[in-house]
Amino acid sequence: MAIALSGFGGEPGDRVTFDGGAAGPVPLRSAAEGVTADSGRLLPAAGAVSSGNCPPAAQEAAEGAAAGPGGSCCGEERCAAETAAQVNSRLLRKSISQLEPESEHVMAYFFATLFLRNPELRPIFPLAMDTPRRRLFGALTRYVWSCDHPESLARWLSELARDHRKYGVTEAHYRPFCDALLTTIEAFSGRAWTPEMKTAWEGALSYIATIMTDAAHGAQEEPAWSLAEVTGHDPRRPDLAVLRIRPDAAEALSYRPGQHISIQVPRWPRVWREYSIANAPRPDGLLRLHVRAVPGGRVSTALVHQTRIGDTVLIGRARGDMTADAVTSPVVVCVAGGTGLAPVRAILEALASPGRPPPRPSIRLLVGARREEDLYDLPGLQQLTRAWPFLEVIPVVSDDPRYPGSRGTLPEVTPRYLPPGTGDVIISGPPAMVTATAEVVAARAPGARIHFDPPGPLLADQPRGSGPPPT
C-alpha cells in the first residue's frame, strides 16, 4: 500500500499526506489501534522494527558498538546491532505512548522551557500556542512510529526544515529545540527514564537535529515564502469558496499535482494553514484552492468570508507525496469527501494531460457529501466527463433518503464501484472516512496501491473521536 504523509493540517480542507513509498510499512494509527499499512493490506502492528531499518544515526551507533577491530559489522555482530536498533525503537514507542495522555501538559512544559532558555525564539510563534503544541506532539509521534523507515523519514524531516523557514526558523534553532525536548521528556518520564531510555532519545533527537539543520542550511538560497494575489473568489456554499491565487511572477511556484501549500493571511500573522492545490500546474501560474470555513478557524474564515479579489496572501513552498506521478496503473479509482476533492482534481488534470505518456488510464471518481446541495463542484465535474470519456463521476449522498442516485457513506459505497484490475486508489477527505475506506479497499482489492491523507495522531490539529477544534 502506498501512502503519502507530509504536514499537519489544522482545518478541514487542509492537506495532510503520508508516504511510505518504497521504504516499507508505516503505521496508519497509534499502536493501541494496532494497524499498519503494507502492500495494500492492513496488518497487525509489529512489536519490533524491521532489521536494519532504524534511523541512520541510531543504526550507525549500534553498529559501531558491535563492530570488531576492523570496524565492520557482520554475522553475530550485525545481529547485535539490529537488536540494539529494535530495542531503541521499542523504547521510543513505549515512551511516546506513556506521554500521550499528558501531551498538553508535556508540550506546555516544553515551550516554557524553550522560551526560558531561549527568549529570542518566542516571536517566531503565534500568541496562541494551542496549535503549535498539538502539531509538535503529533510530529514527535510520527517520528517515533516511522523511525524504522529512514528514507521516507529523512525526506519528511528535510521538508519540514525547509518549510519551517517561513516562520523564521534557521539551522541554529534545532539544537536548543532538541535540548529542551530532552529535558521535557525526562521530566515527564518518571521511573521510565532509565539510562537506556535516555540513550534512545538522545540518538533520536540528535538525528532529527542533524537532518533538519543540514536541510535548512542547504535551502538558504531558496525563498522561504512568496507573495500571491487573489484573482478569484467564488462562493459555492455559505461556508465554502473556491479561490484563485497567482504567485508573484518573480517567484513562480513549482509543485506536483496533488501537493499542498501553506497560506498566511494579513489578518493573522505567523498563523499558517495548509491547503491542497486543486489544479495541475498551468502556464499562467494560477492556483485554485477549495476552502471550507471552520467555526473558530482563523485562516479558513478569513479566506472564505473576508478575502476579496486583489488581496495579497503569503504562500509557503509546495509539499507532499500523494501526487499524480505515483499513479501508474491503467485502472484508477478516486474517492473524495468534502473539500478532499481538491487534490484529486489536480491529479485528474495531470492524468488527463496530453503530455502524459500513453495509455491514458480509466478513472472512476466517487465524490461524497451529506446532501446533494453539498456537492459543490458537481457541475464542473460533469463538464469534465463530457470532455474526458475515460472519466466516470459517481456522486454519493449519505444523509438524504430522497436522493435518486447512489446513497450511503463512501466506505459503504466504494466496494461496489471497484472495477476488476483496480491498480491505484486515491482517497481524500475527513480522517474517519479515509480510514474506513482504506480498510475496505485493502480487503476488497489487496493488490491495489492506496494513496490517501492519513488520520490518527499525525493529524495533530484534530483529536481522535471529535470534530475539528477551533484554530
NUGU-625302 format. One record per residue (C-alpha): residue number from 1; residue in one letter; x, y, z. Coordinates in steps of 0.1 Angstrom, whole numbers, plus 5000, padded with zeros to 4 digits. Example, Ala and Ser with C-alpha at 12.3 -4.5 7.8 and 13.67 -1.06 7.14 Angstrom:
BEGIN
seq | type | x | y | z
1 | a | 5123 | 4955 | 5078 .
2 | s | 5137 | 4989 | 5071 .
//
This chain:
BEGIN
seq | type | x | y | z
1 | m | 5000 | 5000 | 5000 .
2 | a | 5015 | 5034 | 4990 .
3 | i | 5008 | 5061 | 5014 .
4 | a | 5017 | 5098 | 5015 .
5 | l | 5024 | 5117 | 5048 .
6 | s | 5037 | 5152 | 5049 .
7 | g | 5025 | 5181 | 5070 .
8 | f | 4998 | 5186 | 5096 .
9 | g | 4966 | 5203 | 5086 .
10 | g | 4946 | 5223 | 5111 .
11 | e | 4912 | 5227 | 5094 .
12 | p | 4891 | 5205 | 5070 .
13 | g | 4904 | 5211 | 5036 .
14 | d | 4939 | 5214 | 5049 .
15 | r | 4962 | 5188 | 5034 .
16 | v | 4978 | 5161 | 5054 .
17 | t | 4997 | 5134 | 5035 .
18 | f | 5017 | 5103 | 5043 .
19 | d | 5040 | 5084 | 5020 .
20 | g | 5055 | 5052 | 5030 .
21 | g | 5067 | 5047 | 4994 .
22 | a | 5093 | 5020 | 4989 .
23 | a | 5105 | 5023 | 5024 .
24 | g | 5080 | 4997 | 5036 .
25 | p | 5051 | 4996 | 5061 .
26 | v | 5043 | 5027 | 5081 .
27 | p | 5017 | 5030 | 5109 .
28 | l | 4983 | 5044 | 5100 .
29 | r | 4972 | 5048 | 5135 .
30 | s | 4987 | 5045 | 5170 .
31 | a | 5000 | 5013 | 5184 .
32 | a | 4969 | 5009 | 5206 .
33 | e | 4948 | 5007 | 5174 .
34 | g | 4972 | 4982 | 5160 .
35 | v | 4970 | 4989 | 5123 .
36 | t | 4999 | 4993 | 5098 .
37 | a | 4999 | 4996 | 5060 .
38 | d | 5019 | 4973 | 5038 .
39 | s | 5015 | 4964 | 5001 .
40 | g | 4977 | 4971 | 5000 .
41 | r | 4970 | 4951 | 5032 .
42 | l | 4962 | 4962 | 5067 .
43 | l | 4983 | 4942 | 5091 .
44 | p | 4986 | 4940 | 5129 .
45 | a | 5012 | 4965 | 5142 .
46 | a | 5046 | 4948 | 5147 .
47 | g | 5062 | 4948 | 5181 .
48 | a | 5097 | 4955 | 5167 .
49 | v | 5111 | 4973 | 5137 .
50 | s | 5124 | 4955 | 5106 .
51 | s | 5160 | 4945 | 5107 .
52 | g | 5184 | 4973 | 5098 .
53 | n | 5157 | 4999 | 5093 .
54 | c | 5164 | 5022 | 5123 .
55 | p | 5174 | 5059 | 5116 .
56 | p | 5209 | 5060 | 5102 .
57 | a | 5224 | 5078 | 5133 .
58 | a | 5210 | 5052 | 5157 .
59 | q | 5219 | 5023 | 5134 .
60 | e | 5255 | 5036 | 5129 .
61 | a | 5258 | 5040 | 5167 .
62 | a | 5246 | 5004 | 5172 .
63 | e | 5268 | 4990 | 5145 .
64 | g | 5298 | 5009 | 5158 .
65 | a | 5292 | 4994 | 5193 .
66 | a | 5290 | 4959 | 5178 .
67 | a | 5318 | 4962 | 5152 .
68 | g | 5350 | 4944 | 5156 .
69 | p | 5385 | 4959 | 5155 .
70 | g | 5383 | 4963 | 5117 .
71 | g | 5352 | 4985 | 5121 .
72 | s | 5329 | 4961 | 5102 .
73 | c | 5297 | 4946 | 5115 .
74 | c | 5287 | 4912 | 5103 .
75 | g | 5273 | 4879 | 5115 .
76 | e | 5266 | 4879 | 5152 .
77 | e | 5278 | 4915 | 5154 .
78 | r | 5253 | 4927 | 5129 .
79 | c | 5225 | 4908 | 5147 .
80 | a | 5236 | 4926 | 5179 .
81 | a | 5234 | 4960 | 5161 .
82 | e | 5200 | 4952 | 5147 .
83 | t | 5188 | 4941 | 5182 .
84 | a | 5200 | 4974 | 5196 .
85 | a | 5181 | 4993 | 5170 .
86 | q | 5150 | 4973 | 5177 .
87 | v | 5153 | 4980 | 5214 .
88 | n | 5157 | 5017 | 5209 .
89 | s | 5127 | 5018 | 5186 .
90 | r | 5106 | 4999 | 5212 .
91 | l | 5118 | 5022 | 5240 .
92 | l | 5108 | 5053 | 5220 .
93 | r | 5073 | 5039 | 5212 .
94 | k | 5068 | 5029 | 5248 .
95 | s | 5079 | 5064 | 5259 .
96 | i | 5056 | 5083 | 5235 .
97 | s | 5026 | 5061 | 5245 .
98 | q | 5032 | 5070 | 5281 .
99 | l | 5035 | 5107 | 5273 .
100 | e | 5004 | 5108 | 5251 .
101 | p | 4977 | 5111 | 5279 .
102 | e | 4996 | 5141 | 5292 .
103 | s | 5005 | 5156 | 5258 .
104 | e | 4990 | 5190 | 5265 .
105 | h | 5010 | 5194 | 5298 .
106 | v | 5041 | 5179 | 5282 .
107 | m | 5040 | 5205 | 5254 .
108 | a | 5032 | 5234 | 5277 .
109 | y | 5063 | 5224 | 5298 .
110 | f | 5084 | 5221 | 5267 .
111 | f | 5076 | 5256 | 5253 .
112 | a | 5080 | 5271 | 5288 .
113 | t | 5115 | 5255 | 5290 .
114 | l | 5124 | 5265 | 5254 .
115 | f | 5114 | 5302 | 5259 .
116 | l | 5130 | 5304 | 5293 .
117 | r | 5163 | 5292 | 5279 .
118 | n | 5160 | 5310 | 5245 .
119 | p | 5137 | 5340 | 5249 .
120 | e | 5147 | 5352 | 5214 .
121 | l | 5126 | 5323 | 5200 .
122 | r | 5093 | 5335 | 5214 .
123 | p | 5085 | 5359 | 5185 .
124 | i | 5087 | 5331 | 5160 .
125 | f | 5055 | 5316 | 5174 .
126 | p | 5019 | 5330 | 5174 .
127 | l | 5004 | 5344 | 5205 .
128 | a | 4980 | 5315 | 5209 .
129 | m | 5001 | 5283 | 5214 .
130 | d | 4974 | 5256 | 5213 .
131 | t | 4980 | 5247 | 5177 .
132 | p | 5018 | 5246 | 5179 .
133 | r | 5016 | 5224 | 5209 .
134 | r | 4993 | 5199 | 5192 .
135 | r | 5014 | 5199 | 5160 .
136 | l | 5046 | 5193 | 5178 .
137 | f | 5034 | 5164 | 5197 .
138 | g | 5019 | 5150 | 5165 .
139 | a | 5052 | 5154 | 5147 .
140 | l | 5071 | 5137 | 5176 .
141 | t | 5046 | 5108 | 5175 .
142 | r | 5050 | 5105 | 5138 .
143 | y | 5088 | 5104 | 5141 .
144 | v | 5087 | 5076 | 5167 .
145 | w | 5063 | 5054 | 5147 .
146 | s | 5082 | 5060 | 5115 .
147 | c | 5118 | 5056 | 5127 .
148 | d | 5122 | 5023 | 5111 .
149 | h | 5118 | 5038 | 5076 .
150 | p | 5149 | 5061 | 5073 .
151 | e | 5145 | 5071 | 5037 .
152 | s | 5109 | 5085 | 5040 .
153 | l | 5117 | 5098 | 5075 .
154 | a | 5147 | 5118 | 5063 .
155 | r | 5127 | 5131 | 5034 .
156 | w | 5099 | 5143 | 5057 .
157 | l | 5123 | 5159 | 5082 .
158 | s | 5141 | 5177 | 5054 .
159 | e | 5108 | 5190 | 5040 .
160 | l | 5098 | 5202 | 5075 .
161 | a | 5130 | 5221 | 5079 .
162 | r | 5128 | 5238 | 5045 .
163 | d | 5092 | 5247 | 5051 .
164 | h | 5097 | 5260 | 5086 .
165 | r | 5120 | 5287 | 5073 .
166 | k | 5088 | 5307 | 5067 .
167 | y | 5084 | 5311 | 5104 .
168 | g | 5120 | 5325 | 5107 .
169 | v | 5135 | 5292 | 5119 .
170 | t | 5171 | 5287 | 5109 .
171 | e | 5196 | 5258 | 5113 .
172 | a | 5208 | 5274 | 5146 .
173 | h | 5174 | 5267 | 5163 .
174 | y | 5173 | 5229 | 5161 .
175 | r | 5199 | 5221 | 5187 .
176 | p | 5183 | 5242 | 5215 .
177 | f | 5149 | 5229 | 5204 .
178 | c | 5160 | 5193 | 5208 .
179 | d | 5178 | 5200 | 5241 .
180 | a | 5145 | 5214 | 5256 .
181 | l | 5127 | 5184 | 5243 .
182 | l | 5151 | 5160 | 5260 .
183 | t | 5147 | 5179 | 5293 .
184 | t | 5109 | 5178 | 5289 .
185 | i | 5107 | 5140 | 5282 .
186 | e | 5129 | 5133 | 5311 .
187 | a | 5107 | 5154 | 5334 .
188 | f | 5076 | 5135 | 5325 .
189 | s | 5090 | 5100 | 5322 .
190 | g | 5094 | 5093 | 5359 .
191 | r | 5108 | 5059 | 5367 .
192 | a | 5107 | 5050 | 5330 .
193 | w | 5137 | 5074 | 5325 .
194 | t | 5164 | 5047 | 5325 .
195 | p | 5199 | 5051 | 5310 .
196 | e | 5187 | 5030 | 5281 .
197 | m | 5157 | 5054 | 5275 .
198 | k | 5179 | 5084 | 5277 .
199 | t | 5203 | 5069 | 5251 .
200 | a | 5174 | 5062 | 5228 .
201 | w | 5160 | 5097 | 5230 .
202 | e | 5195 | 5113 | 5227 .
203 | g | 5201 | 5093 | 5195 .
204 | a | 5167 | 5102 | 5181 .
205 | l | 5169 | 5139 | 5188 .
206 | s | 5205 | 5141 | 5175 .
207 | y | 5193 | 5125 | 5143 .
208 | i | 5164 | 5150 | 5140 .
209 | a | 5187 | 5180 | 5147 .
210 | t | 5213 | 5168 | 5121 .
211 | i | 5188 | 5161 | 5093 .
212 | m | 5169 | 5194 | 5098 .
213 | t | 5200 | 5215 | 5103 .
214 | d | 5215 | 5202 | 5071 .
215 | a | 5183 | 5207 | 5052 .
216 | a | 5177 | 5243 | 5065 .
217 | h | 5213 | 5252 | 5057 .
218 | g | 5210 | 5237 | 5021 .
219 | a | 5179 | 5258 | 5014 .
220 | q | 5193 | 5292 | 5024 .
221 | e | 5192 | 5304 | 4988 .
222 | e | 5156 | 5295 | 4983 .
223 | p | 5128 | 5319 | 4992 .
224 | a | 5111 | 5309 | 5024 .
225 | w | 5077 | 5322 | 5012 .
226 | s | 5062 | 5341 | 4983 .
227 | l | 5036 | 5368 | 4978 .
228 | a | 5004 | 5358 | 4959 .
229 | e | 4975 | 5379 | 4947 .
230 | v | 4939 | 5367 | 4950 .
231 | t | 4925 | 5369 | 4915 .
232 | g | 4892 | 5350 | 4920 .
233 | h | 4868 | 5343 | 4949 .
234 | d | 4838 | 5320 | 4940 .
235 | p | 4815 | 5313 | 4969 .
236 | r | 4800 | 5278 | 4963 .
237 | r | 4782 | 5273 | 4997 .
238 | p | 4776 | 5296 | 5027 .
239 | d | 4808 | 5282 | 5043 .
240 | l | 4828 | 5273 | 5012 .
241 | a | 4846 | 5291 | 4985 .
242 | v | 4869 | 5283 | 4956 .
243 | l | 4898 | 5308 | 4954 .
244 | r | 4922 | 5315 | 4926 .
245 | i | 4956 | 5330 | 4935 .
246 | r | 4985 | 5340 | 4914 .
247 | p | 5020 | 5337 | 4929 .
248 | d | 5044 | 5366 | 4922 .
249 | a | 5059 | 5360 | 4888 .
250 | a | 5094 | 5365 | 4901 .
251 | e | 5089 | 5336 | 4924 .
252 | a | 5068 | 5312 | 4904 .
253 | l | 5057 | 5282 | 4925 .
254 | s | 5069 | 5248 | 4915 .
255 | y | 5047 | 5219 | 4925 .
256 | r | 5035 | 5185 | 4916 .
257 | p | 4997 | 5178 | 4911 .
258 | g | 4983 | 5167 | 4944 .
259 | q | 5007 | 5187 | 4966 .
260 | h | 4997 | 5213 | 4992 .
261 | i | 5009 | 5248 | 5002 .
262 | s | 5007 | 5268 | 5034 .
263 | i | 4988 | 5301 | 5035 .
264 | q | 4991 | 5331 | 5057 .
265 | v | 4966 | 5359 | 5056 .
266 | p | 4974 | 5395 | 5067 .
267 | r | 4948 | 5394 | 5094 .
268 | w | 4966 | 5366 | 5112 .
269 | p | 5004 | 5370 | 5111 .
270 | r | 5025 | 5339 | 5119 .
271 | v | 4995 | 5317 | 5116 .
272 | w | 4998 | 5293 | 5086 .
273 | r | 4973 | 5267 | 5074 .
274 | e | 4979 | 5242 | 5046 .
275 | y | 4955 | 5237 | 5016 .
276 | s | 4957 | 5214 | 4986 .
277 | i | 4962 | 5229 | 4952 .
278 | a | 4931 | 5219 | 4932 .
279 | n | 4947 | 5221 | 4897 .
280 | a | 4977 | 5209 | 4878 .
281 | p | 5004 | 5235 | 4870 .
282 | r | 4993 | 5260 | 4844 .
283 | p | 5012 | 5283 | 4821 .
284 | d | 4997 | 5313 | 4838 .
285 | g | 5008 | 5301 | 4873 .
286 | l | 4973 | 5303 | 4887 .
287 | l | 4964 | 5281 | 4917 .
288 | r | 4929 | 5270 | 4928 .
289 | l | 4921 | 5263 | 4965 .
290 | h | 4889 | 5248 | 4979 .
291 | v | 4884 | 5263 | 5014 .
292 | r | 4857 | 5255 | 5039 .
293 | a | 4853 | 5279 | 5068 .
294 | v | 4856 | 5261 | 5101 .
295 | p | 4838 | 5277 | 5131 .
296 | g | 4865 | 5295 | 5150 .
297 | g | 4890 | 5288 | 5123 .
298 | r | 4911 | 5319 | 5118 .
299 | v | 4927 | 5314 | 5084 .
300 | s | 4898 | 5295 | 5068 .
301 | t | 4872 | 5321 | 5079 .
302 | a | 4894 | 5349 | 5066 .
303 | l | 4898 | 5331 | 5032 .
304 | v | 4861 | 5323 | 5028 .
305 | h | 4844 | 5354 | 5043 .
306 | q | 4868 | 5382 | 5044 .
307 | t | 4891 | 5379 | 5014 .
308 | r | 4885 | 5399 | 4983 .
309 | i | 4899 | 5400 | 4948 .
310 | g | 4931 | 5420 | 4948 .
311 | d | 4941 | 5410 | 4983 .
312 | t | 4976 | 5396 | 4989 .
313 | v | 4984 | 5364 | 5009 .
314 | l | 5017 | 5347 | 5017 .
315 | i | 5023 | 5311 | 5004 .
316 | g | 5049 | 5286 | 5015 .
317 | r | 5066 | 5261 | 4993 .
318 | a | 5047 | 5231 | 4980 .
319 | r | 5050 | 5198 | 4999 .
320 | g | 5035 | 5163 | 4998 .
321 | d | 5040 | 5129 | 4981 .
322 | m | 5004 | 5120 | 4972 .
323 | t | 5009 | 5131 | 4936 .
324 | a | 4999 | 5122 | 4901 .
325 | d | 5033 | 5107 | 4893 .
326 | a | 5027 | 5080 | 4919 .
327 | v | 4997 | 5067 | 4898 .
328 | t | 5009 | 5042 | 4873 .
329 | s | 4981 | 5016 | 4867 .
330 | p | 4956 | 5016 | 4838 .
331 | v | 4926 | 5014 | 4862 .
332 | v | 4923 | 5042 | 4888 .
333 | v | 4896 | 5048 | 4914 .
334 | c | 4894 | 5082 | 4933 .
335 | v | 4873 | 5086 | 4964 .
336 | a | 4868 | 5122 | 4976 .
337 | g | 4848 | 5135 | 5005 .
338 | g | 4841 | 5173 | 5010 .
339 | t | 4870 | 5195 | 5001 .
340 | g | 4891 | 5164 | 4999 .
341 | l | 4882 | 5168 | 4963 .
342 | a | 4909 | 5195 | 4958 .
343 | p | 4940 | 5173 | 4954 .
344 | v | 4920 | 5147 | 4935 .
345 | r | 4910 | 5174 | 4910 .
346 | a | 4947 | 5183 | 4905 .
347 | i | 4957 | 5147 | 4900 .
348 | l | 4928 | 5141 | 4875 .
349 | e | 4940 | 5171 | 4854 .
350 | a | 4975 | 5156 | 4854 .
351 | l | 4964 | 5122 | 4844 .
352 | a | 4943 | 5137 | 4816 .
353 | s | 4971 | 5159 | 4803 .
354 | p | 4980 | 5154 | 4766 .
355 | g | 5017 | 5155 | 4777 .
356 | r | 5013 | 5124 | 4799 .
357 | p | 5027 | 5092 | 4782 .
358 | p | 5000 | 5069 | 4769 .
359 | p | 4980 | 5049 | 4776 .
360 | r | 4955 | 5071 | 4794 .
361 | p | 4940 | 5053 | 4825 .
362 | s | 4904 | 5046 | 4830 .
363 | i | 4893 | 5067 | 4860 .
364 | r | 4863 | 5064 | 4883 .
365 | l | 4857 | 5092 | 4908 .
366 | l | 4833 | 5088 | 4937 .
367 | v | 4826 | 5122 | 4952 .
368 | g | 4806 | 5122 | 4985 .
369 | a | 4787 | 5147 | 5006 .
370 | r | 4759 | 5146 | 5032 .
371 | r | 4733 | 5163 | 5010 .
372 | e | 4730 | 5169 | 4973 .
373 | e | 4735 | 5206 | 4977 .
374 | d | 4769 | 5199 | 4994 .
375 | l | 4782 | 5185 | 4961 .
376 | y | 4797 | 5220 | 4955 .
377 | d | 4818 | 5211 | 4924 .
378 | l | 4795 | 5186 | 4907 .
379 | p | 4787 | 5208 | 4876 .
380 | g | 4824 | 5212 | 4869 .
381 | l | 4830 | 5175 | 4873 .
382 | q | 4801 | 5167 | 4849 .
383 | q | 4817 | 5190 | 4824 .
384 | l | 4849 | 5171 | 4827 .
385 | t | 4832 | 5138 | 4819 .
386 | r | 4819 | 5153 | 4787 .
387 | a | 4855 | 5163 | 4777 .
388 | w | 4872 | 5132 | 4791 .
389 | p | 4854 | 5100 | 4781 .
390 | f | 4878 | 5079 | 4802 .
391 | l | 4864 | 5096 | 4834 .
392 | e | 4833 | 5085 | 4852 .
393 | v | 4819 | 5105 | 4881 .
394 | i | 4796 | 5089 | 4907 .
395 | p | 4781 | 5113 | 4932 .
396 | v | 4773 | 5097 | 4966 .
397 | v | 4750 | 5113 | 4992 .
398 | s | 4748 | 5099 | 5028 .
399 | d | 4721 | 5118 | 5046 .
400 | d | 4692 | 5124 | 5022 .
401 | p | 4669 | 5093 | 5017 .
402 | r | 4652 | 5111 | 4988 .
403 | y | 4684 | 5114 | 4967 .
404 | p | 4678 | 5095 | 4935 .
405 | g | 4715 | 5085 | 4930 .
406 | s | 4739 | 5064 | 4950 .
407 | r | 4732 | 5067 | 4987 .
408 | g | 4753 | 5058 | 5017 .
409 | t | 4787 | 5067 | 5032 .
410 | l | 4818 | 5065 | 5010 .
411 | p | 4832 | 5035 | 5029 .
412 | e | 4799 | 5017 | 5024 .
413 | v | 4796 | 5025 | 4987 .
414 | t | 4832 | 5023 | 4975 .
415 | p | 4835 | 4985 | 4974 .
416 | r | 4806 | 4983 | 4949 .
417 | y | 4825 | 5005 | 4925 .
418 | l | 4859 | 4989 | 4924 .
419 | p | 4863 | 4976 | 4889 .
420 | p | 4884 | 4945 | 4881 .
421 | g | 4920 | 4953 | 4878 .
422 | t | 4920 | 4983 | 4900 .
423 | g | 4956 | 4993 | 4905 .
424 | d | 4956 | 5027 | 4922 .
425 | v | 4931 | 5041 | 4946 .
426 | i | 4933 | 5077 | 4958 .
427 | i | 4913 | 5086 | 4989 .
428 | s | 4910 | 5121 | 5003 .
429 | g | 4887 | 5137 | 5028 .
430 | p | 4877 | 5136 | 5065 .
431 | p | 4900 | 5113 | 5086 .
432 | a | 4873 | 5088 | 5097 .
433 | m | 4862 | 5084 | 5061 .
434 | v | 4897 | 5079 | 5049 .
435 | t | 4905 | 5052 | 5075 .
436 | a | 4873 | 5033 | 5069 .
437 | t | 4875 | 5035 | 5031 .
438 | a | 4912 | 5024 | 5031 .
439 | e | 4903 | 4994 | 5051 .
440 | v | 4875 | 4982 | 5029 .
441 | v | 4895 | 4989 | 4997 .
442 | a | 4925 | 4969 | 5011 .
443 | a | 4902 | 4940 | 5018 .
444 | r | 4884 | 4941 | 4985 .
445 | a | 4914 | 4950 | 4962 .
446 | p | 4945 | 4937 | 4980 .
447 | g | 4967 | 4943 | 4950 .
448 | a | 4959 | 4980 | 4947 .
449 | r | 4982 | 5008 | 4958 .
450 | i | 4963 | 5031 | 4981 .
451 | h | 4972 | 5068 | 4983 .
452 | f | 4955 | 5088 | 5010 .
453 | d | 4956 | 5116 | 5036 .
454 | p | 4963 | 5099 | 5069 .
455 | p | 4942 | 5100 | 5101 .
456 | g | 4953 | 5092 | 5136 .
457 | p | 4980 | 5110 | 5157 .
458 | l | 4996 | 5125 | 5126 .
459 | l | 4966 | 5149 | 5122 .
460 | a | 4978 | 5170 | 5151 .
461 | d | 4951 | 5196 | 5150 .
462 | q | 4922 | 5172 | 5150 .
463 | p | 4919 | 5150 | 5181 .
464 | r | 4906 | 5115 | 5175 .
465 | g | 4869 | 5109 | 5180 .
466 | s | 4859 | 5146 | 5178 .
467 | g | 4852 | 5173 | 5153 .
468 | p | 4879 | 5198 | 5142 .
469 | p | 4889 | 5222 | 5171 .
470 | p | 4888 | 5259 | 5167 .
471 | t | 4921 | 5272 | 5153 .
//
